[in-house]
């Protein structure tokens, strides 16, 4: 950011010379404008133009002079605001020119001449519009845009002032005329004009028509990744939508429409990484659909049991009953979409039981709605959650069903999601060939669909896959690109992901200073937008970074922050490996150095002392072992740190066995960086 202060007198002189096309200016003019405008550039310009238009100034052969009859500029009556000066300039236009300018302001700051002619209320003036506009442009109120066959108001304030000079009733009629003009001209393809039509119909006070276009503009923005714009459209659409009248003829349809808007508003918030607000809107949508999610852990457990029994009913007994009424099918699909997003949010909150319950609920709702786009996504999501939950055989069955559903409907988005979900399920197992194939297919299909949100997430998985295989430079480049896209899309969650991931990939490359900045920025973002798995990773990496800088107290505190978030929960997110491993590595290292009598470490260990460090090391390593059982990519690191605990306890033979098994696993998984770590450990113990 560059703060801009007011112009000084010399800068005011230069600005006036440029806008008036003069080489020399009288000092009283510069002093008057500088004093009146107080260094405001646009106000200074408008004052100069107003003085020129009123005949107070003359400019000939590059010389600006005051009119002979003007003795004291201070005695002239000029408005004290820039808006007032613009009004005084517009008042000097001929009546036909004034009307043309006002009507043009209704069309927008940028307006095509043919649209102005189509909506101009005075038929006799339509042929004169070209001359009118050229004259106004010469007075620097408008800028001609030859390639666009139109004009642009020189400044937003000029546009606003012109618009406000019209009566409300006149503006309303003209907005209607402009909307009808665009609908006539572009009847064959209205999609590029949804937002514009929503704007004009809203200001014409045609609520139902504005609502239709706001919904379409929001859906269009959502599909193209313009999430903040989509959020604005859906908020305005909800404002336009009347409340349902209980028991009324349109009660069910209005509730469904409001539920859909709430769900789409939540999708827009998901797109910018605001998971909390997204969940709130999904909950509202489900309440409107009379299918609210449970509010307690006990409620989720009952929901999981009910969802599993319903799946058994559908699959084993073949008792799937599809809703007959179209209205009911629409409600079920909306409820399935919202519940599926709730499941994904619970994934990031590391609530496996609730996550699986919500996933099965979404699948059951979608199946009762009948074949339609997104049904395959719910089956694929259920497959991913079952795979992560430790039921790979059941997961494979769901993936097969999801693939068949996607192919039957032939929806590119569904097909992409099935590949993405399989890649997500497999990446924690280290099945790299399958991961590459699935994620490659997903990226290709998302590229064709244009779904920027899902494409971004898929690219994140591709970069993580490169990182786990020790391709740190490649991973770092990909994470940097993801960060740029996240900032362009204003997605704070993805920006935090890219920051700690760049640090993650940069630290093995020796880029510690950059990693510190990236992690501190990620920590700041995560305070504003909490994301449990990301916090584990960030604090685990910070702990390792502090340890490498011999900042033992900071390392211990960061490791404890990671461990606190790990305790009491089952591992459910494969990407948290460095969070689990970072906390374990720091506590093991501190325990080793405390046992060796390192004074700095002992000082940082107070008040609990070495005993507390040993206990936390054991706890952290045990949880890393739990992570490795769920996600095999964590097994080599777990073996390394378990071996170091054996050495610390005086059991070198046990350490050697553990490291040898870990080395074999690292080689099997194709993780060369882990291979080098374990080979180095075995070398030290041999010595």
C-alpha positions as CSV (number, residue, x, y, z in Angstrom):
1,X,0.0,0.0,0.0
2,X,1.2,3.5,-0.9
3,X,-0.6,6.2,1.2
4,X,-1.5,9.2,-1.0
5,X,-1.5,12.6,0.7
6,X,-2.8,15.8,-0.7
7,X,-1.1,17.5,-3.6
8,X,1.4,20.3,-2.7
9,X,1.1,23.6,-4.5
10,X,3.7,22.7,-7.2
11,X,1.9,19.5,-8.0
12,X,-1.4,21.3,-8.2
13,X,0.2,23.7,-10.7
14,X,1.4,20.7,-12.8
15,X,-2.0,19.0,-12.7
16,X,-3.8,22.2,-13.8
17,X,-1.4,22.8,-16.6
18,X,-2.0,19.3,-18.0
19,X,-5.8,19.2,-17.8
20,X,-6.1,22.8,-19.3
21,X,-3.4,22.2,-21.9
22,X,-1.4,25.2,-20.8
23,X,2.3,25.9,-20.4
24,X,1.8,28.8,-18.1
25,X,-0.7,29.5,-15.4
26,X,-1.6,32.7,-13.4
27,X,-0.5,32.4,-9.8
28,X,-3.9,33.5,-8.4
29,X,-5.5,30.5,-10.2
30,X,-3.1,28.0,-8.7
31,X,-3.5,29.5,-5.2
32,X,-7.3,29.6,-5.5
33,X,-7.7,25.9,-6.7
34,X,-5.1,24.6,-4.2
35,X,-6.8,26.4,-1.3
36,X,-10.4,25.4,-2.3
37,X,-9.6,21.8,-3.3
38,X,-7.1,21.3,-0.4
39,X,-4.9,19.2,-2.6
40,X,-7.6,16.8,-3.8
41,X,-6.6,15.9,-7.4
42,X,-10.1,15.3,-8.9
43,X,-11.6,18.3,-7.1
44,X,-8.7,20.4,-8.5
45,X,-9.5,19.2,-12.1
46,X,-13.2,19.8,-11.8
47,X,-12.6,23.4,-10.4
48,X,-10.3,24.1,-13.3
49,X,-12.9,22.8,-15.9
50,X,-15.7,24.7,-14.2
51,X,-13.7,28.0,-14.3
52,X,-12.9,27.3,-18.0
53,X,-16.5,26.4,-18.9
54,X,-17.8,29.6,-17.2
55,X,-15.5,31.8,-19.1
56,X,-13.4,32.8,-16.0
57,X,-10.3,31.3,-17.7
58,X,-9.1,31.5,-21.3
59,X,-6.4,29.3,-22.8
60,X,-4.7,30.4,-26.1
61,X,-1.5,29.1,-27.5
62,X,-0.7,27.4,-24.3
63,X,-1.1,30.4,-22.1
64,X,-3.8,30.4,-19.5
65,X,-5.1,33.8,-18.3
66,X,-8.0,35.1,-16.2
67,X,-10.8,36.9,-18.0
68,X,-10.2,40.7,-18.0
69,X,-13.3,41.3,-15.8
70,X,-12.1,38.9,-13.1
71,X,-10.3,40.8,-10.4
72,X,-10.5,38.3,-7.4
73,X,-11.2,34.6,-7.8
74,X,-12.1,34.5,-4.1
75,X,-15.1,36.7,-4.7
76,X,-16.6,34.2,-7.2
77,X,-19.4,32.0,-5.9
78,X,-18.3,28.4,-6.4
79,X,-19.5,25.3,-4.7
80,X,-17.5,24.0,-1.8
81,X,-17.7,20.3,-2.7
82,X,-16.6,18.3,-5.8
83,X,-20.2,17.2,-6.3
84,X,-21.4,20.7,-6.2
85,X,-18.8,21.7,-8.8
86,X,-19.9,18.9,-11.1
87,X,-23.5,19.9,-10.8
88,X,-22.6,23.5,-11.7
89,X,-20.9,22.2,-14.9
90,X,-23.8,20.0,-15.8
91,X,-26.2,22.9,-15.4
92,X,-24.2,24.8,-18.1
93,X,-25.0,22.1,-20.7
94,X,-27.9,22.6,-23.1
95,X,-31.1,20.9,-21.9
96,X,-30.8,18.1,-24.5
97,X,-27.2,17.4,-23.5
98,X,-28.2,17.3,-19.8
99,X,-30.9,14.8,-20.4
100,X,-28.6,12.6,-22.5
101,X,-26.0,12.6,-19.7
102,X,-28.6,11.7,-17.1
103,X,-30.1,8.9,-19.1
104,X,-26.7,7.5,-19.9
105,X,-25.9,7.4,-16.1
106,X,-28.8,5.0,-15.6
107,X,-27.2,2.6,-18.1
108,X,-24.0,2.6,-16.2
109,X,-20.6,4.3,-15.9
110,X,-19.8,2.7,-19.3
111,X,-22.6,2.8,-21.8
112,X,-23.1,1.9,-25.5
113,X,-24.5,4.7,-27.7
114,X,-27.1,2.4,-29.3
115,X,-28.5,1.4,-25.9
116,X,-28.8,5.1,-25.0
117,X,-30.6,5.7,-28.2
118,X,-33.0,2.8,-27.6
119,X,-34.1,4.0,-24.1
120,X,-33.9,7.8,-24.6
121,X,-37.4,9.2,-23.7
122,X,-37.4,12.0,-26.3
123,X,-37.6,10.5,-29.8
124,X,-36.7,13.8,-31.5
125,X,-33.3,13.9,-29.7
126,X,-32.2,10.4,-30.6
127,X,-30.5,11.5,-33.9
128,X,-28.7,14.3,-32.1
129,X,-27.1,12.0,-29.4
130,X,-23.9,11.7,-31.3
131,X,-23.4,15.4,-31.3
132,X,-24.5,15.8,-27.7
133,X,-22.0,13.2,-26.5
134,X,-19.1,14.6,-28.5
135,X,-19.7,18.0,-27.0
136,X,-19.9,16.6,-23.4
137,X,-16.7,14.6,-24.0
138,X,-14.9,17.8,-25.2
139,X,-15.8,19.3,-21.8
140,X,-14.1,16.3,-20.1
141,X,-17.2,14.9,-18.5
142,X,-17.1,11.7,-20.7
143,X,-14.4,9.7,-22.4
144,X,-15.0,8.3,-25.9
145,X,-14.5,4.5,-26.3
146,X,-14.4,4.0,-30.1
147,X,-13.7,0.3,-30.0
148,X,-16.7,-0.2,-27.7
149,X,-18.9,2.2,-29.7
150,X,-19.7,3.9,-26.5
151,X,-18.6,6.3,-23.7
152,X,-17.3,6.2,-20.2
153,X,-18.0,8.7,-17.4
154,X,-14.6,10.2,-16.7
155,X,-15.0,9.6,-13.0
156,X,-17.3,7.5,-10.8
157,X,-18.3,10.7,-8.9
158,X,-19.4,12.3,-12.2
159,X,-21.5,9.2,-12.9
160,X,-23.0,9.2,-9.4
161,X,-23.8,13.0,-9.5
162,X,-25.5,12.7,-12.9
163,X,-27.5,9.7,-11.7
164,X,-28.8,11.5,-8.6
165,X,-30.0,14.5,-10.6
166,X,-32.9,12.4,-11.9
167,X,-36.1,11.7,-10.0
168,X,-36.5,8.3,-8.5
169,X,-39.6,7.6,-10.7
170,X,-37.7,8.5,-13.8
171,X,-34.7,6.3,-12.9
172,X,-37.0,3.4,-12.2
173,X,-38.7,3.6,-15.6
174,X,-35.4,3.9,-17.4
175,X,-33.9,0.9,-15.6
176,X,-36.9,-1.1,-16.8
177,X,-36.3,0.2,-20.4
178,X,-32.6,-0.7,-20.2
179,X,-33.3,-4.2,-18.9
180,X,-35.9,-4.8,-21.7
181,X,-33.4,-3.5,-24.3
182,X,-30.7,-6.0,-23.2
183,X,-33.2,-8.8,-23.1
184,X,-34.4,-8.0,-26.7
185,X,-30.9,-7.6,-28.1
186,X,-29.4,-10.7,-26.5
187,X,-32.3,-13.0,-26.3
188,X,-30.3,-15.8,-27.9
189,X,-27.5,-15.7,-25.3
190,X,-28.3,-13.9,-22.1
191,X,-25.7,-15.5,-19.8
192,X,-23.1,-12.7,-20.2
193,X,-25.7,-10.2,-19.0
194,X,-27.2,-12.0,-15.9
195,X,-25.5,-9.6,-13.4
196,X,-26.4,-6.5,-15.5
197,X,-30.0,-7.5,-15.8
198,X,-30.3,-8.3,-12.1
199,X,-29.0,-4.8,-11.4
200,X,-31.5,-3.0,-13.7
201,X,-34.5,-5.1,-12.7
202,X,-33.7,-4.6,-9.0
203,X,-33.6,-0.8,-9.5
204,X,-36.7,-1.0,-11.5
205,X,-38.3,-2.5,-8.4
206,X,-39.2,-5.7,-10.3
207,X,-38.3,-8.1,-7.5
208,X,-39.2,-11.5,-9.1
209,X,-37.3,-10.7,-12.3
210,X,-34.3,-9.4,-10.3
211,X,-34.4,-12.5,-8.2
212,X,-34.2,-14.8,-11.2
213,X,-31.2,-13.0,-12.6
214,X,-29.5,-12.8,-9.3
215,X,-29.7,-16.5,-8.8
216,X,-28.4,-17.1,-12.4
217,X,-25.6,-14.6,-11.9
218,X,-24.7,-16.2,-8.6
219,X,-24.6,-19.7,-10.0
220,X,-22.5,-18.5,-12.9
221,X,-20.0,-16.8,-10.6
222,X,-19.9,-19.8,-8.4
223,X,-19.1,-22.1,-11.3
224,X,-16.3,-19.9,-12.6
225,X,-14.6,-19.5,-9.2
226,X,-15.6,-15.9,-8.6
227,X,-16.7,-16.7,-5.0
228,X,-16.9,-13.2,-3.5
229,X,-19.0,-12.0,-6.4
230,X,-21.2,-15.1,-6.0
231,X,-21.6,-14.3,-2.3
232,X,-22.9,-10.8,-3.1
233,X,-25.4,-12.1,-5.6
234,X,-26.8,-14.7,-3.3
235,X,-27.1,-12.3,-0.4
236,X,-29.1,-9.9,-2.6
237,X,-31.2,-12.7,-3.9
238,X,-32.1,-13.8,-0.3
239,X,-33.1,-10.1,0.4
240,X,-35.4,-10.2,-2.7
241,X,-37.0,-13.5,-1.9
242,X,-40.2,-13.1,0.1
243,X,-40.8,-15.1,3.2
244,X,-42.9,-18.3,2.8
245,X,-46.4,-18.1,4.1
246,X,-47.0,-21.2,6.3
247,X,-49.6,-23.3,4.7
248,X,-49.7,-21.1,1.6
249,X,-49.8,-22.5,-1.9
250,X,-46.2,-21.5,-2.6
251,X,-44.9,-22.4,0.9
252,X,-43.0,-25.5,-0.2
253,X,-41.5,-23.9,-3.3
254,X,-40.4,-20.8,-1.5
255,X,-38.8,-22.8,1.3
256,X,-36.9,-24.9,-1.3
257,X,-35.8,-21.8,-3.1
258,X,-34.6,-20.2,0.1
259,X,-32.8,-23.4,1.1
260,X,-31.1,-23.6,-2.3
261,X,-29.9,-20.0,-1.9
262,X,-28.6,-20.6,1.6
263,X,-26.7,-23.7,0.4
264,X,-25.3,-21.8,-2.6
265,X,-24.3,-18.9,-0.3
266,X,-22.5,-21.5,1.9
267,X,-20.7,-22.8,-1.2
268,X,-19.5,-19.3,-2.0
269,X,-18.1,-19.0,1.5
270,X,-16.5,-22.5,1.2
271,X,-14.8,-21.1,-1.9
272,X,-13.1,-18.3,0.0
273,X,-12.1,-20.7,2.9
274,X,-14.6,-19.5,5.5
275,X,-15.6,-22.9,6.7
276,X,-17.4,-21.7,9.8
277,X,-19.8,-19.4,8.0
278,X,-20.3,-22.0,5.3
279,X,-21.4,-24.5,7.9
280,X,-23.9,-22.0,9.3
281,X,-25.6,-21.5,5.9
282,X,-25.6,-25.3,5.3
283,X,-27.3,-25.7,8.6
284,X,-30.0,-23.1,7.8
285,X,-30.6,-24.8,4.4
286,X,-31.2,-28.1,6.1
287,X,-33.5,-26.6,8.7
288,X,-35.6,-25.1,5.9
289,X,-35.7,-28.6,4.2
290,X,-36.7,-30.1,7.5
291,X,-33.7,-32.3,7.6
292,X,-31.4,-30.7,10.2
293,X,-28.1,-32.3,11.2
294,X,-27.6,-33.6,14.8
295,X,-26.4,-31.2,17.4
296,X,-24.6,-33.6,19.7
297,X,-22.0,-36.4,19.4
298,X,-24.7,-38.9,20.6
299,X,-27.0,-37.6,17.8
300,X,-24.3,-38.2,15.2
301,X,-23.7,-41.7,16.5
302,X,-27.4,-42.6,16.1
303,X,-27.3,-41.0,12.7
304,X,-24.3,-43.2,11.7
305,X,-26.2,-46.3,12.9
306,X,-29.3,-45.2,11.0
307,X,-27.3,-44.4,7.9
308,X,-25.5,-47.7,7.9
309,X,-28.8,-49.6,8.3
310,X,-30.4,-47.7,5.5
311,X,-27.4,-48.5,3.2
312,X,-27.8,-52.1,4.2
313,X,-31.5,-51.9,3.3
314,X,-30.6,-50.3,-0.1
315,X,-27.7,-52.6,-1.0
316,X,-28.2,-56.0,0.5
317,X,-32.0,-56.1,0.5
318,X,-32.4,-54.0,-2.7
319,X,-35.1,-51.9,-1.1
320,X,-34.3,-48.5,-2.5
321,X,-37.4,-46.4,-2.9
322,X,-37.1,-43.3,-5.0
323,X,-39.4,-40.4,-4.2
324,X,-42.2,-40.0,-6.7
325,X,-43.0,-36.3,-6.3
326,X,-40.7,-33.9,-8.3
327,X,-40.8,-31.4,-5.4
328,X,-39.6,-34.0,-3.0
329,X,-36.8,-35.1,-5.3
330,X,-35.6,-31.5,-5.5
331,X,-35.7,-31.2,-1.7
332,X,-33.8,-34.4,-1.3
333,X,-31.0,-33.4,-3.7
334,X,-30.6,-30.0,-2.0
335,X,-30.4,-31.7,1.4
336,X,-27.9,-34.2,0.0
337,X,-25.7,-31.4,-1.4
338,X,-25.8,-29.4,1.9
339,X,-25.2,-32.5,4.0
340,X,-22.2,-33.6,1.8
341,X,-20.6,-30.2,2.4
342,X,-21.2,-30.6,6.1
343,X,-19.4,-33.9,5.9
344,X,-16.4,-32.2,4.2
345,X,-16.3,-29.5,6.9
346,X,-16.3,-32.2,9.6
347,X,-13.3,-33.8,7.8
348,X,-11.3,-30.6,8.4
349,X,-12.6,-30.5,12.0
350,X,-11.3,-34.1,12.5
351,X,-14.6,-35.6,13.7
352,X,-14.5,-39.0,12.0
353,X,-17.7,-40.4,13.4
354,X,-19.7,-37.3,12.6
355,X,-18.0,-37.1,9.3
356,X,-18.9,-40.6,8.3
357,X,-22.5,-40.2,9.6
358,X,-23.0,-37.1,7.5
359,X,-21.4,-38.8,4.4
360,X,-23.8,-41.8,4.7
361,X,-26.7,-39.4,5.3
362,X,-25.9,-37.4,2.1
363,X,-25.6,-40.6,0.1
364,X,-28.9,-42.0,1.4
365,X,-30.7,-38.7,0.6
366,X,-29.2,-38.5,-2.9
367,X,-30.2,-42.2,-3.7
368,X,-33.8,-41.5,-2.6
369,X,-33.8,-38.5,-5.0
370,X,-33.0,-40.8,-7.9
371,X,-30.3,-40.6,-10.6
372,X,-29.0,-37.1,-11.1
373,X,-25.7,-35.2,-11.3
374,X,-23.8,-35.2,-8.0
375,X,-25.2,-38.6,-6.9
376,X,-21.8,-40.2,-7.8
377,X,-20.0,-37.6,-5.7
378,X,-21.8,-38.6,-2.6
379,X,-20.9,-42.3,-3.2
380,X,-17.3,-41.3,-3.9
381,X,-17.1,-39.2,-0.8
382,X,-18.5,-42.1,1.3
383,X,-15.9,-44.3,-0.3
384,X,-13.1,-41.9,0.7
385,X,-14.4,-41.6,4.3
386,X,-14.7,-45.4,4.7
387,X,-11.2,-45.8,3.3
388,X,-9.8,-43.3,5.8
389,X,-11.8,-44.9,8.5
390,X,-10.1,-48.2,8.0
391,X,-12.7,-50.1,5.8
392,X,-10.9,-50.3,2.4
393,X,-13.0,-53.2,1.1
394,X,-16.2,-51.3,1.7
395,X,-14.6,-48.3,0.2
396,X,-13.7,-50.1,-3.0
397,X,-17.3,-51.2,-3.5
398,X,-18.5,-47.6,-3.1
399,X,-15.9,-46.3,-5.6
400,X,-17.1,-48.9,-8.1
401,X,-20.7,-47.7,-7.6
402,X,-19.6,-44.1,-7.9
403,X,-17.8,-44.8,-11.2
404,X,-20.8,-46.6,-12.6
405,X,-23.1,-43.7,-11.6
406,X,-20.9,-41.0,-13.1
407,X,-20.6,-42.9,-16.4
408,X,-24.4,-43.5,-16.5
409,X,-25.1,-39.8,-16.1
410,X,-22.1,-38.8,-18.1
411,X,-21.5,-35.7,-16.0
412,X,-17.9,-34.4,-16.2
413,X,-17.9,-32.9,-12.8
414,X,-19.1,-36.1,-11.2
415,X,-16.4,-38.1,-13.1
416,X,-13.7,-35.7,-12.0
417,X,-14.8,-35.9,-8.4
418,X,-14.8,-39.7,-8.4
419,X,-11.1,-39.7,-9.6
420,X,-10.3,-37.0,-7.1
421,X,-11.9,-38.9,-4.2
422,X,-10.0,-42.1,-5.1
423,X,-6.7,-40.1,-5.2
424,X,-7.5,-38.6,-1.9
425,X,-8.2,-42.0,-0.4
426,X,-5.0,-43.5,-1.8
427,X,-2.4,-40.8,-1.2
428,X,-2.0,-41.7,2.5
429,X,-1.2,-45.3,1.5
430,X,1.7,-44.4,-0.8
431,X,0.2,-46.0,-3.9
432,X,1.8,-43.4,-6.1
433,X,1.1,-44.8,-9.5
434,X,-2.6,-45.0,-8.8
435,X,-2.5,-41.6,-7.1
436,X,-0.9,-40.1,-10.2
437,X,-3.4,-41.7,-12.5
438,X,-6.5,-40.7,-10.5
439,X,-5.4,-37.1,-9.8
440,X,-4.2,-36.6,-13.4
441,X,-7.7,-37.7,-14.6
442,X,-9.4,-35.4,-12.1
443,X,-7.3,-32.4,-13.1
444,X,-8.0,-32.9,-16.8
445,X,-11.7,-33.2,-16.2
446,X,-11.9,-30.2,-13.8
447,X,-10.0,-28.2,-16.4
448,X,-12.7,-29.0,-19.0
449,X,-15.5,-28.2,-16.5
450,X,-13.8,-25.0,-15.3
451,X,-14.3,-25.7,-11.6
452,X,-11.5,-23.7,-10.1
453,X,-12.2,-24.6,-6.5
454,X,-11.9,-28.3,-7.0
455,X,-9.0,-27.9,-9.5
456,X,-7.1,-26.0,-6.8
457,X,-7.7,-28.7,-4.2
458,X,-6.6,-31.4,-6.7
459,X,-3.5,-29.5,-7.5
460,X,-2.8,-29.3,-3.8
461,X,-2.9,-33.1,-3.6
462,X,-0.6,-33.4,-6.6
463,X,2.0,-31.1,-4.9
464,X,1.7,-33.1,-1.6
465,X,2.3,-36.3,-3.5
466,X,5.5,-34.8,-4.9
467,X,6.5,-33.7,-1.4
468,X,6.1,-37.1,0.2
469,X,8.2,-38.7,-2.6
470,X,11.0,-36.3,-1.8
471,X,10.6,-34.1,-4.8
472,X,10.9,-30.9,-2.7
473,X,11.8,-28.4,-5.4
474,X,9.0,-29.5,-7.6
475,X,6.6,-29.5,-4.7
476,X,7.8,-26.0,-3.6
477,X,7.1,-24.6,-7.1
478,X,3.6,-26.1,-7.2
479,X,2.8,-24.8,-3.7
480,X,4.0,-21.3,-4.7
481,X,1.7,-21.4,-7.8
482,X,-1.2,-22.5,-5.6
483,X,-0.5,-19.6,-3.3
484,X,-0.7,-17.1,-6.2
485,X,-4.1,-18.6,-7.3
486,X,-5.4,-18.6,-3.7
487,X,-4.6,-14.9,-3.4
488,X,-6.2,-14.2,-6.7
489,X,-9.3,-16.0,-5.6
490,X,-9.2,-14.4,-2.2
491,X,-9.3,-17.9,-0.6
492,X,-7.7,-17.5,2.8
493,X,-7.8,-21.2,3.7
494,X,-6.0,-22.1,0.5
495,X,-3.5,-19.3,1.1
496,X,-2.7,-20.7,4.5
497,X,-2.3,-24.2,3.0
498,X,0.1,-22.9,0.4
499,X,2.2,-21.0,3.0
500,X,2.8,-23.8,5.4
501,X,3.2,-26.2,2.5
502,X,5.9,-24.0,0.9
503,X,7.7,-24.0,4.3
504,X,7.3,-27.7,4.5
505,X,8.9,-28.2,1.1
506,X,11.5,-25.4,1.6
507,X,12.9,-26.6,4.9
508,X,14.6,-29.7,3.5
509,X,16.1,-27.4,0.9
510,X,17.6,-25.1,3.5
511,X,15.2,-22.2,3.0
512,X,14.7,-21.6,6.7
513,X,14.3,-17.8,6.7
514,X,11.5,-17.9,4.1
515,X,9.9,-20.8,6.0
516,X,9.8,-18.8,9.2
517,X,8.0,-15.9,7.4
518,X,5.6,-18.3,5.7
519,X,4.7,-20.2,8.9
520,X,4.2,-17.0,10.8
521,X,1.8,-15.7,8.1
522,X,0.0,-19.0,8.1
523,X,-0.3,-19.0,11.8
524,X,-1.9,-15.5,11.6
525,X,-4.4,-16.6,8.9
526,X,-5.3,-19.7,11.0
527,X,-6.1,-17.5,14.0
528,X,-8.6,-15.6,11.8
529,X,-10.0,-18.8,10.1
530,X,-9.4,-21.8,12.3
531,X,-8.6,-25.1,10.5
532,X,-7.6,-27.9,12.9
533,X,-5.4,-30.0,10.6
534,X,-3.6,-27.0,9.2
535,X,-2.9,-25.8,12.8
536,X,-1.3,-29.2,13.6
537,X,0.9,-29.0,10.6
538,X,1.9,-25.3,11.1
539,X,2.8,-25.8,14.8
540,X,4.7,-29.0,14.1
541,X,6.8,-27.3,11.4
542,X,7.4,-24.2,13.6
543,X,8.6,-26.5,16.4
544,X,11.2,-28.1,14.1
545,X,12.2,-24.8,12.8
546,X,12.7,-23.4,16.3
547,X,14.6,-26.5,17.3
548,X,17.0,-26.0,14.4
549,X,17.7,-22.5,15.5
550,X,18.4,-23.7,19.1
551,X,15.3,-21.7,20.4
552,X,14.4,-24.5,22.7
553,X,11.6,-22.8,24.7
554,X,9.9,-21.7,21.5
555,X,10.3,-25.2,20.0
556,X,8.8,-26.8,23.1
557,X,5.8,-24.4,23.1
558,X,5.1,-25.0,19.4
559,X,5.4,-28.8,19.7
560,X,3.0,-28.6,22.7
561,X,0.6,-26.6,20.6
562,X,0.6,-29.3,17.9
563,X,0.4,-32.1,20.4
564,X,-2.6,-30.5,22.2
565,X,-4.5,-30.5,19.0
566,X,-3.5,-34.2,18.3
567,X,-4.5,-35.6,21.7
568,X,-7.8,-37.4,22.1
569,X,-8.6,-37.8,18.4
570,X,-8.1,-40.4,15.8
571,X,-5.9,-39.4,12.8
572,X,-8.1,-38.6,9.8
573,X,-6.1,-36.3,7.6
574,X,-3.0,-37.7,5.8
575,X,-1.4,-34.3,5.2
576,X,-0.9,-33.8,9.0
577,X,2.1,-36.1,8.9
578,X,4.6,-33.3,9.5
579,X,2.5,-32.0,12.4
580,X,2.5,-35.3,14.2
581,X,6.2,-36.0,13.3
582,X,7.3,-32.4,14.1
583,X,5.9,-32.6,17.6
584,X,7.4,-36.1,18.2
585,X,10.8,-35.1,16.8
586,X,11.1,-32.0,18.9
587,X,10.1,-33.7,22.2
588,X,12.4,-36.7,21.5
589,X,15.3,-34.4,20.6
590,X,14.7,-32.3,23.7
591,X,14.5,-35.4,25.9
592,X,17.8,-36.7,24.4
593,X,19.6,-33.4,25.0
594,X,18.2,-33.1,28.5
595,X,19.5,-36.6,29.3
596,X,22.9,-35.5,28.0
597,X,22.8,-32.5,30.4
598,X,22.4,-29.7,27.9
599,X,22.0,-26.6,30.1
600,X,20.0,-24.6,27.6
601,X,17.5,-27.5,27.1
602,X,17.2,-28.0,30.8
603,X,16.4,-24.4,31.3
604,X,13.7,-24.6,28.7
605,X,12.3,-27.8,30.3
606,X,11.3,-26.1,33.5
607,X,9.1,-26.5,35.5
608,X,8.4,-30.2,34.5
609,X,12.1,-31.0,33.9
610,X,13.5,-34.0,31.9
611,X,10.9,-36.4,33.2
612,X,8.1,-34.3,31.6
613,X,10.0,-34.1,28.3
614,X,10.4,-37.9,28.3
615,X,6.7,-38.4,28.9
616,X,5.7,-36.0,26.2
617,X,8.1,-37.6,23.8
618,X,6.5,-41.0,24.5
619,X,3.0,-39.6,24.0
620,X,3.9,-37.8,20.8
621,X,5.6,-40.9,19.3
622,X,2.7,-43.1,20.3
623,X,0.3,-40.8,18.4
624,X,2.6,-40.8,15.4
625,X,2.5,-44.6,15.5
626,X,-1.4,-44.4,15.4
627,X,-1.1,-42.0,12.5
628,X,1.2,-44.5,10.7
629,X,-1.4,-47.4,11.2
630,X,-4.0,-45.3,9.5
631,X,-1.7,-43.7,6.8
632,X,1.3,-45.9,5.9
633,X,3.3,-42.9,4.6
634,X,3.9,-42.1,8.2
635,X,5.4,-45.5,9.0
636,X,9.1,-44.7,8.2
637,X,9.1,-41.5,10.4
638,X,7.3,-43.4,13.2
639,X,10.0,-46.1,13.0
640,X,12.8,-43.5,13.1
641,X,11.4,-41.8,16.3
642,X,10.4,-45.1,18.0
643,X,14.0,-46.3,17.5
644,X,15.4,-43.1,19.0
645,X,13.2,-43.7,22.1
646,X,14.6,-47.2,22.3
647,X,18.2,-45.7,22.2
648,X,17.2,-43.2,24.9
649,X,15.9,-46.1,27.1
650,X,19.2,-48.0,26.6
651,X,17.8,-50.6,24.1
652,X,20.1,-50.1,20.9
653,X,19.3,-53.6,19.6
654,X,15.6,-52.8,19.6
655,X,16.3,-49.5,17.9
656,X,18.3,-51.2,15.1
657,X,15.4,-53.7,14.5
658,X,12.9,-50.9,14.3
659,X,15.0,-48.8,12.0
660,X,15.6,-51.8,9.7
661,X,11.9,-52.5,9.4
662,X,11.3,-48.7,8.8
663,X,14.0,-48.6,6.1
664,X,12.3,-51.5,4.3
665,X,9.0,-49.8,4.5
666,X,10.4,-46.5,3.2
667,X,12.0,-48.3,0.2
668,X,8.7,-50.1,-0.5
669,X,6.8,-46.8,-0.4
670,X,9.3,-45.0,-2.7
671,X,10.1,-42.3,-0.1
672,X,13.8,-41.5,-0.7
673,X,14.1,-38.8,1.9
674,X,12.8,-41.2,4.6
675,X,15.3,-43.8,3.3
676,X,18.2,-41.4,3.9
677,X,17.0,-40.5,7.4
678,X,16.8,-44.2,8.4
679,X,20.1,-45.1,6.7
680,X,21.8,-42.2,8.7
681,X,20.2,-43.5,11.9
682,X,21.5,-47.1,11.3
683,X,25.0,-45.7,10.6
684,X,25.1,-43.9,13.9
685,X,24.0,-46.9,15.9
686,X,26.5,-49.1,14.1
687,X,29.3,-46.8,15.2
